[in-house]
């Protein structure tokens, strides 16, 4: 993952590449094949719908895009794959996701899309076969409002550890009424938001356990850093815009609204959220690592990696497979496609914002996404990135078990309820690994 990070940040983000070379297949009198893309990213639905229409207009090839609701990708994928007209293009979330879908993954070896990657490190392999290609490298952390932090009497340099963060956060909470804002936006545990905590925040204790044990995956997580997980979760839920008892119904949009209107200083999310919070202003946006009190965290950077791999359905008709491969290539080589993927405000032909992604493709564009720029600055300053080890989480069932336990604990913060979080985390991991292996 570190190798992937270096390629993803040091090279990709700095690169400004030429565009305009890619061409869609010449429209025949009667185009063959069709494309059905099951999109993983709800925040990019509008852009994909626009791209689909443009491509069809240009080539005559029908392109359908269905976007799964947040947190519902796996059940949606299972349901759609069972249909006669199944997706021809879908996403797998790293090695664990591949284990469940490898029988559907077309071998992309020798395809044009693989040839467009800046490195083979961005492929997802099943033995010698290339089962998927990464299409974006992303970063998350604690996004913060510089003006509000300054109003509270602090600046980024004051926060270099969990102890520093706790001091600042609890001081803001103590003066919440006079300041007019809270420390954290709501840590909503409704389905549109809970992934930020049961997956992304849970990555931190896994990262430090793997680091300490010198491993990159495990069948039996020990939970060495669960006390640290509790530290940061307690800080989030007890210093928020809302009472902890309300978090079970709070959505992702609630946290966005709170951050944009200046109701809170800190907001855990990633580079993909930039278009949602541009109203705060680029000069006013900062980003901090998520500190949990682990030894050596003063050198810790942001969390960077990918769980987003495109795979082509090998059970589709051959003409649909070829149509899908052509569409993918157009997306990453044409001026329209690459601007839609990488661009920010005004990047779409309609004048709307692009997806703002950092892609691993040769024609990646230099990002205008302020959060990407901040992530790049951490690399340049020598901070150690936190790799995305949540791709090794055993299943969605495991994530849901941890999320449910976190929600219960937030509403009633007892030792017994935190014990349930630990049980879901450690014992749930072993159980889901066994269950997954039993299905193979």
SETIMAR-522429 format. One record per residue (C-alpha): residue number from 0; residue in one letter; chain; x, y, z. Coordinates in steps of 0.5 Angstrom, whole numbers, plus 2048, in hexadecimal, padded with zeros to 3 digits. Example, Ala and Ser with C-alpha at 12.3 -4.5 7.8 and 13.67 -1.06 7.14 Angstrom:
2
(rec 0; A; A; (819; 7F7; 810)) (rec 1; S; A; (81B; 7FE; 80E)) 
% end
This chain:
440
(rec 0; X; A; (800; 800; 800)) (rec 1; X; A; (806; 805; 801)) (rec 2; X; A; (808; 803; 7FA)) (rec 3; X; A; (801; 805; 7F8)) (rec 4; X; A; (801; 80B; 7FC)) (rec 5; X; A; (808; 80E; 7F9)) (rec 6; X; A; (806; 80D; 7F2)) (rec 7; X; A; (7FF; 810; 7F4)) (rec 8; X; A; (801; 816; 7F7)) (rec 9; X; A; (808; 818; 7F5)) (rec 10; X; A; (807; 817; 7EE)) (rec 11; X; A; (800; 817; 7EC)) (rec 12; X; A; (7FE; 81D; 7F0)) (rec 13; X; A; (804; 821; 7ED)) (rec 14; X; A; (803; 81F; 7E6)) (rec 15; X; A; (800; 824; 7E1)) (rec 16; X; A; (7FE; 81F; 7DB)) (rec 17; X; A; (7FC; 821; 7D4)) (rec 18; X; A; (7F5; 81F; 7D2)) (rec 19; X; A; (7F1; 81F; 7CC)) (rec 20; X; A; (7F4; 819; 7C9)) (rec 21; X; A; (7EF; 814; 7CA)) (rec 22; X; A; (7E9; 812; 7C5)) (rec 23; X; A; (7E3; 80E; 7C6)) (rec 24; X; A; (7E2; 808; 7C1)) (rec 25; X; A; (7E0; 80B; 7BA)) (rec 26; X; A; (7D8; 80A; 7BA)) (rec 27; X; A; (7D6; 805; 7B6)) (rec 28; X; A; (7D0; 805; 7B2)) (rec 29; X; A; (7CD; 800; 7B8)) (rec 30; X; A; (7D1; 800; 7BE)) (rec 31; X; A; (7D3; 7FA; 7C1)) (rec 32; X; A; (7D2; 7F8; 7C8)) (rec 33; X; A; (7D0; 7FC; 7CE)) (rec 34; X; A; (7D3; 7FF; 7D5)) (rec 35; X; A; (7D0; 7FE; 7DC)) (rec 36; X; A; (7D4; 801; 7E2)) (rec 37; X; A; (7D2; 800; 7E9)) (rec 38; X; A; (7D5; 806; 7EC)) (rec 39; X; A; (7D8; 806; 7F3)) (rec 40; X; A; (7D8; 80D; 7F4)) (rec 41; X; A; (7D1; 811; 7F6)) (rec 42; X; A; (7D5; 818; 7F6)) (rec 43; X; A; (7D7; 817; 7EF)) (rec 44; X; A; (7D0; 814; 7EC)) (rec 45; X; A; (7CF; 81B; 7E8)) (rec 46; X; A; (7D5; 81B; 7E5)) (rec 47; X; A; (7D5; 813; 7E3)) (rec 48; X; A; (7CE; 814; 7E0)) (rec 49; X; A; (7D0; 81A; 7DC)) (rec 50; X; A; (7D6; 816; 7D9)) (rec 51; X; A; (7D2; 811; 7D7)) (rec 52; X; A; (7CD; 815; 7D3)) (rec 53; X; A; (7D3; 818; 7D0)) (rec 54; X; A; (7D6; 812; 7CE)) (rec 55; X; A; (7D0; 80F; 7CB)) (rec 56; X; A; (7CF; 815; 7C7)) (rec 57; X; A; (7D6; 815; 7C4)) (rec 58; X; A; (7D6; 80D; 7C3)) (rec 59; X; A; (7CF; 80B; 7C3)) (rec 60; X; A; (7D1; 806; 7C8)) (rec 61; X; A; (7CC; 805; 7CE)) (rec 62; X; A; (7CF; 807; 7D4)) (rec 63; X; A; (7CA; 806; 7DB)) (rec 64; X; A; (7CD; 808; 7E2)) (rec 65; X; A; (7CA; 806; 7E8)) (rec 66; X; A; (7CC; 809; 7EE)) (rec 67; X; A; (7CC; 805; 7F5)) (rec 68; X; A; (7CA; 808; 7FB)) (rec 69; X; A; (7CF; 80A; 800)) (rec 70; X; A; (7D1; 803; 804)) (rec 71; X; A; (7CD; 7FF; 7FF)) (rec 72; X; A; (7D1; 7FD; 7FA)) (rec 73; X; A; (7D2; 7F6; 7FB)) (rec 74; X; A; (7CB; 7F4; 7FC)) (rec 75; X; A; (7C9; 7F8; 7F6)) (rec 76; X; A; (7CF; 7F5; 7F2)) (rec 77; X; A; (7CC; 7EE; 7F4)) (rec 78; X; A; (7C5; 7F0; 7F2)) (rec 79; X; A; (7C7; 7F3; 7EB)) (rec 80; X; A; (7CC; 7ED; 7EA)) (rec 81; X; A; (7C6; 7E8; 7EA)) (rec 82; X; A; (7C3; 7EC; 7E5)) (rec 83; X; A; (7C3; 7EA; 7DD)) (rec 84; X; A; (7C6; 7F1; 7DC)) (rec 85; X; A; (7CB; 7F1; 7E1)) (rec 86; X; A; (7D0; 7F6; 7E2)) (rec 87; X; A; (7D6; 7F6; 7DD)) (rec 88; X; A; (7DA; 7FB; 7E1)) (rec 89; X; A; (7DA; 7FA; 7E9)) (rec 90; X; A; (7DF; 7FC; 7EE)) (rec 91; X; A; (7E3; 7F7; 7F3)) (rec 92; X; A; (7E6; 7FA; 7FA)) (rec 93; X; A; (7EC; 7F7; 7FA)) (rec 94; X; A; (7EF; 7F0; 7FB)) (rec 95; X; A; (7E9; 7EE; 800)) (rec 96; X; A; (7E4; 7F0; 7FB)) (rec 97; X; A; (7E7; 7ED; 7F5)) (rec 98; X; A; (7E7; 7E6; 7F9)) (rec 99; X; A; (7DF; 7E7; 7F9)) (rec 100; X; A; (7DF; 7E9; 7F1)) (rec 101; X; A; (7E5; 7E6; 7EE)) (rec 102; X; A; (7E1; 7E1; 7EA)) (rec 103; X; A; (7DD; 7E7; 7E7)) (rec 104; X; A; (7E4; 7EB; 7E5)) (rec 105; X; A; (7E6; 7EB; 7DE)) (rec 106; X; A; (7EE; 7EA; 7DD)) (rec 107; X; A; (7F0; 7F1; 7DB)) (rec 108; X; A; (7F7; 7EF; 7D9)) (rec 109; X; A; (7F9; 7F3; 7D3)) (rec 110; X; A; (7F3; 7F7; 7D3)) (rec 111; X; A; (7F4; 7FF; 7D1)) (rec 112; X; A; (7F1; 801; 7D8)) (rec 113; X; A; (7F7; 7FD; 7DB)) (rec 114; X; A; (7FC; 800; 7D6)) (rec 115; X; A; (7F9; 807; 7D9)) (rec 116; X; A; (7FB; 806; 7E0)) (rec 117; X; A; (802; 80A; 7E2)) (rec 118; X; A; (804; 803; 7E6)) (rec 119; X; A; (802; 7FC; 7E6)) (rec 120; X; A; (801; 7FD; 7EE)) (rec 121; X; A; (7FA; 800; 7ED)) (rec 122; X; A; (7F8; 7F9; 7EA)) (rec 123; X; A; (7F4; 7F4; 7EE)) (rec 124; X; A; (7F6; 7ED; 7ED)) (rec 125; X; A; (7F3; 7E6; 7ED)) (rec 126; X; A; (7F9; 7E2; 7EC)) (rec 127; X; A; (7FC; 7E4; 7E6)) (rec 128; X; A; (7F6; 7E7; 7E3)) (rec 129; X; A; (7F4; 7EE; 7E4)) (rec 130; X; A; (7ED; 7EF; 7E7)) (rec 131; X; A; (7ED; 7F6; 7E8)) (rec 132; X; A; (7F0; 7FD; 7E7)) (rec 133; X; A; (7F0; 802; 7EC)) (rec 134; X; A; (7ED; 809; 7EA)) (rec 135; X; A; (7EE; 80E; 7EF)) (rec 136; X; A; (7F3; 80F; 7F5)) (rec 137; X; A; (7F0; 812; 7FB)) (rec 138; X; A; (7F1; 815; 802)) (rec 139; X; A; (7ED; 817; 808)) (rec 140; X; A; (7EF; 81A; 80F)) (rec 141; X; A; (7EC; 81F; 813)) (rec 142; X; A; (7EA; 825; 80F)) (rec 143; X; A; (7E9; 82C; 813)) (rec 144; X; A; (7E7; 833; 812)) (rec 145; X; A; (7ED; 837; 813)) (rec 146; X; A; (7E9; 83D; 815)) (rec 147; X; A; (7E5; 83A; 81A)) (rec 148; X; A; (7EC; 837; 81D)) (rec 149; X; A; (7EF; 83E; 81D)) (rec 150; X; A; (7E9; 841; 821)) (rec 151; X; A; (7EA; 83B; 826)) (rec 152; X; A; (7F1; 83E; 827)) (rec 153; X; A; (7F4; 838; 824)) (rec 154; X; A; (7F8; 836; 81D)) (rec 155; X; A; (7FA; 830; 81A)) (rec 156; X; A; (801; 830; 81D)) (rec 157; X; A; (7FE; 82F; 824)) (rec 158; X; A; (7FB; 828; 822)) (rec 159; X; A; (800; 823; 821)) (rec 160; X; A; (7FE; 81D; 825)) (rec 161; X; A; (7F7; 81A; 828)) (rec 162; X; A; (7F9; 81E; 82F)) (rec 163; X; A; (7F9; 824; 82B)) (rec 164; X; A; (7F3; 823; 827)) (rec 165; X; A; (7EF; 821; 82E)) (rec 166; X; A; (7F2; 828; 831)) (rec 167; X; A; (7EF; 82C; 82B)) (rec 168; X; A; (7E9; 828; 82A)) (rec 169; X; A; (7E7; 828; 832)) (rec 170; X; A; (7E8; 830; 832)) (rec 171; X; A; (7E4; 831; 82C)) (rec 172; X; A; (7DE; 82D; 830)) (rec 173; X; A; (7DF; 831; 836)) (rec 174; X; A; (7DE; 837; 833)) (rec 175; X; A; (7D9; 835; 82D)) (rec 176; X; A; (7D4; 83A; 82F)) (rec 177; X; A; (7D8; 840; 82F)) (rec 178; X; A; (7DC; 83E; 829)) (rec 179; X; A; (7D5; 83C; 825)) (rec 180; X; A; (7D8; 835; 822)) (rec 181; X; A; (7DA; 82E; 824)) (rec 182; X; A; (7E0; 82A; 823)) (rec 183; X; A; (7DE; 825; 81F)) (rec 184; X; A; (7D8; 824; 81A)) (rec 185; X; A; (7D3; 81E; 81C)) (rec 186; X; A; (7D6; 817; 81B)) (rec 187; X; A; (7D0; 815; 818)) (rec 188; X; A; (7CF; 80D; 818)) (rec 189; X; A; (7C9; 80D; 813)) (rec 190; X; A; (7CB; 809; 80D)) (rec 191; X; A; (7CD; 80F; 809)) (rec 192; X; A; (7D2; 811; 80E)) (rec 193; X; A; (7D4; 80B; 812)) (rec 194; X; A; (7DA; 808; 80E)) (rec 195; X; A; (7DE; 80E; 810)) (rec 196; X; A; (7DF; 80B; 817)) (rec 197; X; A; (7DD; 804; 816)) (rec 198; X; A; (7E2; 803; 810)) (rec 199; X; A; (7E7; 80A; 80F)) (rec 200; X; A; (7E8; 80B; 817)) (rec 201; X; A; (7E8; 804; 818)) (rec 202; X; A; (7EE; 804; 813)) (rec 203; X; A; (7F3; 807; 819)) (rec 204; X; A; (7F3; 802; 81E)) (rec 205; X; A; (7F4; 7FD; 818)) (rec 206; X; A; (7F9; 801; 815)) (rec 207; X; A; (7FD; 801; 81C)) (rec 208; X; A; (7FC; 7FA; 81D)) (rec 209; X; A; (7FF; 7F8; 817)) (rec 210; X; A; (805; 7FC; 817)) (rec 211; X; A; (806; 7FA; 81E)) (rec 212; X; A; (806; 7F2; 81C)) (rec 213; X; A; (809; 7F3; 815)) (rec 214; X; A; (803; 7F1; 811)) (rec 215; X; A; (7FF; 7F3; 80C)) (rec 216; X; A; (7F9; 7EF; 80D)) (rec 217; X; A; (7F6; 7EA; 812)) (rec 218; X; A; (7F1; 7E4; 814)) (rec 219; X; A; (7F1; 7E6; 81B)) (rec 220; X; A; (7F1; 7EE; 81D)) (rec 221; X; A; (7F3; 7EF; 824)) (rec 222; X; A; (7F0; 7F5; 826)) (rec 223; X; A; (7F7; 7F8; 828)) (rec 224; X; A; (7F5; 7FF; 827)) (rec 225; X; A; (7EE; 7FF; 829)) (rec 226; X; A; (7EF; 803; 82F)) (rec 227; X; A; (7F1; 809; 82A)) (rec 228; X; A; (7EB; 808; 826)) (rec 229; X; A; (7E7; 809; 82C)) (rec 230; X; A; (7EB; 80F; 82D)) (rec 231; X; A; (7E9; 813; 826)) (rec 232; X; A; (7E2; 810; 826)) (rec 233; X; A; (7E1; 813; 82D)) (rec 234; X; A; (7E4; 819; 82B)) (rec 235; X; A; (7DF; 81A; 825)) (rec 236; X; A; (7D9; 818; 828)) (rec 237; X; A; (7D9; 81C; 82E)) (rec 238; X; A; (7DC; 823; 82B)) (rec 239; X; A; (7D7; 823; 825)) (rec 240; X; A; (7D1; 827; 822)) (rec 241; X; A; (7CC; 822; 825)) (rec 242; X; A; (7CB; 81E; 82B)) (rec 243; X; A; (7CE; 817; 82A)) (rec 244; X; A; (7C7; 814; 82B)) (rec 245; X; A; (7C5; 817; 824)) (rec 246; X; A; (7CB; 814; 820)) (rec 247; X; A; (7C7; 80E; 81E)) (rec 248; X; A; (7C3; 812; 819)) (rec 249; X; A; (7C8; 817; 817)) (rec 250; X; A; (7CA; 817; 810)) (rec 251; X; A; (7D0; 819; 80C)) (rec 252; X; A; (7CC; 81F; 809)) (rec 253; X; A; (7CB; 822; 810)) (rec 254; X; A; (7D2; 822; 811)) (rec 255; X; A; (7D4; 825; 80B)) (rec 256; X; A; (7CF; 82B; 80C)) (rec 257; X; A; (7D1; 82C; 813)) (rec 258; X; A; (7D8; 82D; 811)) (rec 259; X; A; (7D6; 831; 80B)) (rec 260; X; A; (7D2; 836; 80F)) (rec 261; X; A; (7D8; 836; 814)) (rec 262; X; A; (7D5; 832; 81A)) (rec 263; X; A; (7DB; 82E; 81B)) (rec 264; X; A; (7E2; 82F; 81A)) (rec 265; X; A; (7E4; 827; 819)) (rec 266; X; A; (7E1; 823; 814)) (rec 267; X; A; (7E4; 81C; 812)) (rec 268; X; A; (7E4; 81A; 80B)) (rec 269; X; A; (7E8; 81A; 805)) (rec 270; X; A; (7EA; 81D; 7FE)) (rec 271; X; A; (7E4; 81A; 7FB)) (rec 272; X; A; (7E0; 81F; 7FF)) (rec 273; X; A; (7E3; 825; 7FC)) (rec 274; X; A; (7DD; 827; 7F8)) (rec 275; X; A; (7D8; 827; 7FE)) (rec 276; X; A; (7DC; 82C; 802)) (rec 277; X; A; (7DF; 831; 7FD)) (rec 278; X; A; (7DA; 836; 800)) (rec 279; X; A; (7DF; 837; 806)) (rec 280; X; A; (7E4; 839; 801)) (rec 281; X; A; (7EB; 836; 7FF)) (rec 282; X; A; (7EF; 83B; 804)) (rec 283; X; A; (7EB; 839; 809)) (rec 284; X; A; (7EC; 832; 809)) (rec 285; X; A; (7F1; 82E; 80C)) (rec 286; X; A; (7F2; 826; 80E)) (rec 287; X; A; (7F5; 822; 814)) (rec 288; X; A; (7F7; 81B; 815)) (rec 289; X; A; (7F2; 817; 819)) (rec 290; X; A; (7F6; 816; 81F)) (rec 291; X; A; (7F4; 811; 824)) (rec 292; X; A; (7FA; 811; 829)) (rec 293; X; A; (7FF; 80C; 826)) (rec 294; X; A; (806; 80C; 827)) (rec 295; X; A; (80A; 810; 822)) (rec 296; X; A; (803; 813; 81F)) (rec 297; X; A; (807; 81A; 81F)) (rec 298; X; A; (80A; 818; 818)) (rec 299; X; A; (803; 815; 816)) (rec 300; X; A; (800; 818; 80F)) (rec 301; X; A; (7F9; 817; 80C)) (rec 302; X; A; (7F6; 811; 80A)) (rec 303; X; A; (7F7; 80F; 803)) (rec 304; X; A; (7F6; 809; 7FE)) (rec 305; X; A; (7F0; 806; 7FA)) (rec 306; X; A; (7EB; 801; 7FB)) (rec 307; X; A; (7E8; 803; 7F4)) (rec 308; X; A; (7E9; 7FE; 7EE)) (rec 309; X; A; (7E6; 7FD; 7E8)) (rec 310; X; A; (7E4; 7F6; 7E6)) (rec 311; X; A; (7E1; 7F4; 7DF)) (rec 312; X; A; (7DB; 7EF; 7E0)) (rec 313; X; A; (7DE; 7E9; 7DC)) (rec 314; X; A; (7D7; 7E5; 7DC)) (rec 315; X; A; (7D5; 7EB; 7D7)) (rec 316; X; A; (7D4; 7EA; 7D0)) (rec 317; X; A; (7DB; 7EB; 7CC)) (rec 318; X; A; (7D8; 7F1; 7C8)) (rec 319; X; A; (7D6; 7F4; 7CF)) (rec 320; X; A; (7DD; 7F3; 7D2)) (rec 321; X; A; (7E0; 7F6; 7CC)) (rec 322; X; A; (7DB; 7FC; 7CC)) (rec 323; X; A; (7DD; 7FD; 7D4)) (rec 324; X; A; (7E4; 7FC; 7D3)) (rec 325; X; A; (7E4; 802; 7CD)) (rec 326; X; A; (7E0; 806; 7D2)) (rec 327; X; A; (7E5; 805; 7D8)) (rec 328; X; A; (7EA; 807; 7D3)) (rec 329; X; A; (7E6; 80E; 7D1)) (rec 330; X; A; (7E5; 810; 7D8)) (rec 331; X; A; (7ED; 810; 7D9)) (rec 332; X; A; (7F0; 812; 7D3)) (rec 333; X; A; (7EB; 817; 7D0)) (rec 334; X; A; (7EB; 81F; 7D2)) (rec 335; X; A; (7E3; 81E; 7D4)) (rec 336; X; A; (7E4; 818; 7D8)) (rec 337; X; A; (7EB; 81A; 7DC)) (rec 338; X; A; (7E8; 821; 7DD)) (rec 339; X; A; (7E2; 81E; 7E0)) (rec 340; X; A; (7E6; 819; 7E4)) (rec 341; X; A; (7EB; 81E; 7E7)) (rec 342; X; A; (7E8; 825; 7E6)) (rec 343; X; A; (7E5; 829; 7EB)) (rec 344; X; A; (7E0; 82F; 7EA)) (rec 345; X; A; (7DE; 830; 7E3)) (rec 346; X; A; (7E1; 829; 7E0)) (rec 347; X; A; (7DB; 826; 7DE)) (rec 348; X; A; (7D9; 828; 7D7)) (rec 349; X; A; (7D2; 82A; 7DA)) (rec 350; X; A; (7D6; 82F; 7DE)) (rec 351; X; A; (7D5; 82B; 7E5)) (rec 352; X; A; (7DB; 829; 7E9)) (rec 353; X; A; (7DF; 823; 7E7)) (rec 354; X; A; (7E1; 81D; 7EC)) (rec 355; X; A; (7E7; 820; 7EE)) (rec 356; X; A; (7EB; 819; 7EF)) (rec 357; X; A; (7F2; 818; 7EF)) (rec 358; X; A; (7F3; 812; 7EA)) (rec 359; X; A; (7F8; 80D; 7E8)) (rec 360; X; A; (7F8; 80E; 7E1)) (rec 361; X; A; (7FD; 811; 7DD)) (rec 362; X; A; (7F9; 817; 7DB)) (rec 363; X; A; (7F7; 819; 7E2)) (rec 364; X; A; (7F6; 820; 7E2)) (rec 365; X; A; (7F9; 825; 7E8)) (rec 366; X; A; (7F4; 825; 7ED)) (rec 367; X; A; (7F0; 82C; 7EF)) (rec 368; X; A; (7ED; 828; 7F5)) (rec 369; X; A; (7F0; 82C; 7FB)) (rec 370; X; A; (7F0; 826; 7FF)) (rec 371; X; A; (7F4; 822; 7FA)) (rec 372; X; A; (7F9; 828; 7FB)) (rec 373; X; A; (7F9; 827; 802)) (rec 374; X; A; (7FA; 820; 802)) (rec 375; X; A; (800; 821; 7FD)) (rec 376; X; A; (803; 826; 802)) (rec 377; X; A; (803; 821; 807)) (rec 378; X; A; (807; 81C; 803)) (rec 379; X; A; (80C; 822; 801)) (rec 380; X; A; (80D; 823; 808)) (rec 381; X; A; (80F; 81C; 80A)) (rec 382; X; A; (809; 81A; 80E)) (rec 383; X; A; (808; 812; 80E)) (rec 384; X; A; (801; 810; 80A)) (rec 385; X; A; (7FC; 80C; 80E)) (rec 386; X; A; (7FB; 806; 809)) (rec 387; X; A; (7F4; 804; 807)) (rec 388; X; A; (7F4; 7FD; 80B)) (rec 389; X; A; (7EC; 7FD; 80B)) (rec 390; X; A; (7EC; 7FA; 805)) (rec 391; X; A; (7EE; 7F4; 809)) (rec 392; X; A; (7E8; 7F4; 80D)) (rec 393; X; A; (7E5; 7ED; 80D)) (rec 394; X; A; (7DE; 7EF; 80A)) (rec 395; X; A; (7D8; 7F4; 80A)) (rec 396; X; A; (7D5; 7F0; 810)) (rec 397; X; A; (7DB; 7F2; 814)) (rec 398; X; A; (7DB; 7F9; 813)) (rec 399; X; A; (7D3; 7F9; 814)) (rec 400; X; A; (7D4; 7F5; 81B)) (rec 401; X; A; (7DA; 7FB; 81D)) (rec 402; X; A; (7D5; 800; 81B)) (rec 403; X; A; (7CF; 7FE; 81E)) (rec 404; X; A; (7D3; 7FD; 825)) (rec 405; X; A; (7D6; 804; 824)) (rec 406; X; A; (7CF; 807; 823)) (rec 407; X; A; (7CD; 803; 82A)) (rec 408; X; A; (7D3; 806; 82D)) (rec 409; X; A; (7D2; 80D; 82B)) (rec 410; X; A; (7CB; 80D; 82E)) (rec 411; X; A; (7CD; 80A; 835)) (rec 412; X; A; (7D4; 80A; 836)) (rec 413; X; A; (7D5; 804; 83B)) (rec 414; X; A; (7DB; 7FF; 83C)) (rec 415; X; A; (7D6; 7FA; 83A)) (rec 416; X; A; (7D5; 7FD; 833)) (rec 417; X; A; (7DC; 7FF; 831)) (rec 418; X; A; (7DD; 7F7; 833)) (rec 419; X; A; (7D8; 7F6; 82D)) (rec 420; X; A; (7DC; 7FA; 829)) (rec 421; X; A; (7E2; 7F6; 82A)) (rec 422; X; A; (7DF; 7F0; 829)) (rec 423; X; A; (7DC; 7F2; 823)) (rec 424; X; A; (7E3; 7F4; 820)) (rec 425; X; A; (7E7; 7EE; 823)) (rec 426; X; A; (7E2; 7E8; 823)) (rec 427; X; A; (7DE; 7EB; 81D)) (rec 428; X; A; (7E5; 7EB; 819)) (rec 429; X; A; (7E6; 7E4; 81A)) (rec 430; X; A; (7DF; 7E1; 819)) (rec 431; X; A; (7DF; 7E5; 812)) (rec 432; X; A; (7E5; 7E3; 810)) (rec 433; X; A; (7E3; 7DB; 811)) (rec 434; X; A; (7DC; 7DD; 80E)) (rec 435; X; A; (7DF; 7E0; 808)) (rec 436; X; A; (7E4; 7DA; 807)) (rec 437; X; A; (7DF; 7D5; 808)) (rec 438; X; A; (7DB; 7D8; 802)) (rec 439; X; A; (7E1; 7D7; 7FD)) 
% end
